[in-house]
Structures are given as structure tokens and as C-alpha cells.
Amino acid sequence: MKVGDLVRFRYDHGWTGSVKDWGFGLIEEEYDDGTFEVYWPSLAGSVITTRTLGKKAIEVVNEGR
């Protein structure tokens, strides 16, 4: 995974949050600890939301160039 990749949240039954389908997000930044800052434009309706997630929580849908 890298900056610019289109991703989606990988839901598993260990997730305790209320939102299970976050739609598609865009990796905006990669941190040294192996986590990623992901922008989720459809998570809260018309509001752009960001979340810091690890590799196990997201899957690549389409790689950025």
C-alpha cells in the first residue's frame, strides 16, 4: 500500500464501531509505524473524514500511479 491508493475498509467481527461499510477511501499519508491516514469522503455523508488505520483494516481496490 502507498499514498494515492484507493482502498476500502476491511470489516471483521472484531470491529466495534457503528459504521461497517465506509465506502472507498484514499491513502493520503503513510506513517513510519506501518499505519496510513485515509480520507473517507462518504463516511459521514457529505463530510470528509480521516482515519488512521493499519494494513489489516484496509484493502487496496486500485493502486495509485
C-alpha positions in Angstrom: 0.0 0.0 0.0 1.1 3.5 -0.7 -0.1 7.1 -0.9 -2.6 7.5 -3.7 -4.1 4.0 -3.5 -7.9 3.7 -3.4 -8.9 1.5 -0.5 -11.9 0.1 1.3 -12.3 -0.8 5.0 -11.9 -4.5 5.7 -14.7 -5.2 8.1 -14.3 -8.1 10.5 -16.4 -9.1 13.5 -13.8 -7.7 15.9 -14.7 -4.2 14.8 -16.8 -2.5 17.4 -17.6 0.7 15.5 -21.1 1.6 14.3 -20.1 2.0 10.7 -19.3 -1.2 8.8 -19.3 0.0 5.2 -17.1 3.1 4.9 -17.2 3.1 1.1 -14.0 4.0 -0.7 -11.1 6.0 0.7 -7.8 7.4 -0.5 -4.5 6.9 1.3 -3.2 10.3 2.0 -0.1 9.6 4.1 2.0 6.6 5.2 3.5 6.7 8.7 6.7 5.1 9.9 4.8 2.7 12.3 3.0 1.0 9.3 -0.3 2.8 9.6 -2.0 5.0 7.0 -4.0 8.2 7.1 -7.1 7.5 4.9 -9.6 10.1 3.6 -13.1 8.7 3.6 -15.4 11.2 1.6 -18.6 9.2 2.1 -18.1 8.1 5.7 -20.3 10.8 7.2 -22.5 11.8 4.3 -21.1 14.9 2.6 -18.3 15.4 5.2 -14.8 14.2 4.5 -13.4 12.2 7.4 -10.0 10.9 8.0 -8.9 7.8 10.0 -5.5 6.3 10.8 -5.6 2.6 10.2 -3.2 -0.3 9.9 -2.8 -2.7 7.0 -5.1 -5.3 8.4 -8.0 -2.8 8.4 -7.9 -1.8 4.8 -7.6 -3.4 1.4 -6.4 -1.9 -1.9 -9.1 -1.6 -4.5 -7.0 0.3 -7.1 -3.3 1.3 -6.9 -2.4 5.0 -7.5 0.2 5.9 -10.1 
